[in-house]
Amino acid sequence: MKSKITISKENIIRAYQNENEFTFWKGFRLPGTEIPGIIIAGTFYKKGKNFWDVMNKKNALIVELKDNYYKKLILRVANPEETMRLLNTK
């Protein structure tokens, strides 16, 4: 278990929001925790390894990656619009 994930900005393809990605099935847990409607946390495998840390999908940001262990990071952030702007600026 890791308490910190470090990603180089060069490995970020894009950051975006899309509630359609919050389907009932997040993928196979490897390990992870999901209590529907409350918390999703950990590694899930669905079309690649994805890391989830979400309690409120309105504040969730999806960060698509390249050349990394994870394909996507789905994270809760305080200000999604500002974080997207910072991550999508080259």
Beta strands, then each sheet from edge to edge (+ up, - down):
strand 1: 12-16
strand 2: 28-35
strand 3: 39-45
strand 4: 49-54
strand 5: 60-65
strand 6: 72-76
sheet 1: 1+ 5- 6+ 4+ 3- 2+
end
